[in-house]
Amino acid sequence: MAAYLTYWLENVAVHRLRETTHTRYTACVRLYLIPGLGRKKLAKLTAKDVRTWLDPLRTTCQCCARGTDTNRDQPQCCAIGTCCRKRLSPLTLAYVHSVLKSALEHAVREEEIPRNVARNVRMGTPRPRRFEPLTAEEARAFLAATHGHRLSALFELALRTGLRKGELLGLRWEDLDLAGGTASIRRTLQRTNSRGLTALPTKTQSSERRIALPTECRRSLEQHRDRQHQEREAAGASWKASGYVFTRTDGNPIEGATLTRHFNALLRRAALRRIRFHDLRHSAATLLLEQGVELVVIKELLGHAHIGVTATVYAHVRLRLQRDAIDLLGHALRNRNEPATRPDDGNEPPVCAAPVR
């Protein structure tokens, strides 16, 4: 298995995966698959072997398993007899299992083995990662904190359209039609091991899309363009003509880690709780749902491959939306002879005309 996994990574997966995905696959094979299954014969691997390897992985402390604590200058866990019980999350376990299935699937295609035994091992469906998007009040406070910031147009675009961090940093001026109010998402800017900070294709084919720009974003982008012209004149010959919309003061593209530091500073300025930059994307989708926007529209805006992805990620709607839905059902089931629970001020539509989504 160790020899086959190494062959698969170096000769097969490297040509079929994005570089960032290949890096994660390599780490998964090095940390989990080879230590656990590397001595097994590929042709003799059984579903029982996979299950008996995965089950202890759920409950094993990773500091103990890897011996990382013994390499620390000041041991904090296993080396002093106090286990921190740092276990793998269900999502990580599912990812490890999926990497093994992908590797064995190729072995089936090349007729190395008759069937993919990893498919016979049931992992269960892990719960989606919980996130706490900004409320409408918090979103307004965040936008207020961005006023005057050099990258205020970027943060406003992230919150109002839900673009990913790499998609925002990969935007070029040629992708924007400010007069027509549209933006074409064609690439993502990411740091790779081989080429450093580089432009890559979008995450999926559906991620390459054209979106409508809000009026507020069009104004802020026009102001940002004027500011960038001033910075280019001030930089003179040292200006790097990269063509990106959001750059450093010398024209070079912005690192994702640098953007995260600016984002965390704005959260502190607005006195908001700590969230990830990606939660701005979740906030945009959740706020759109709260305004009654159809799920298919949000799917197209976010660039999800299937509407099922959108429905799964944003299944846990806010309590207020649930209460509104239950109240609609209560109105429909109420006896017509019973008095209303609250006085009718004449501003609400009749019950038969209540919209159902």
Protein Blocks (a to p, Z undefined) as FASTA:
>chain_A
ZZmmmmmmmmmmmmmccfklmmmmmmmmmmmmmmmmmmpcfklpcfklmmmmmmmmmmpc
fklmnommmmpmbdcblmnopaehiacdfklmmmmmmmmmmmmmmmmmnomafbdfklmp
cgbjadddddddddfklmmmmmmmmgopaklmmmmmmmmnopafklmmmpcfklpcfkno
pacdfbdcdddfklopaddddfblmlpccddddfklmmmmmmmmmmmmmmmmmnmmmpcc
ehpabdcfkopacdfklmmmmmmmmmmmnopacddfklmmmmmmmmmmmnopafklmmmm
nopabfklmmmmmmmccfklmmmmmmmmmmmmpcfkbccfbdcehlaccfklpccZZ
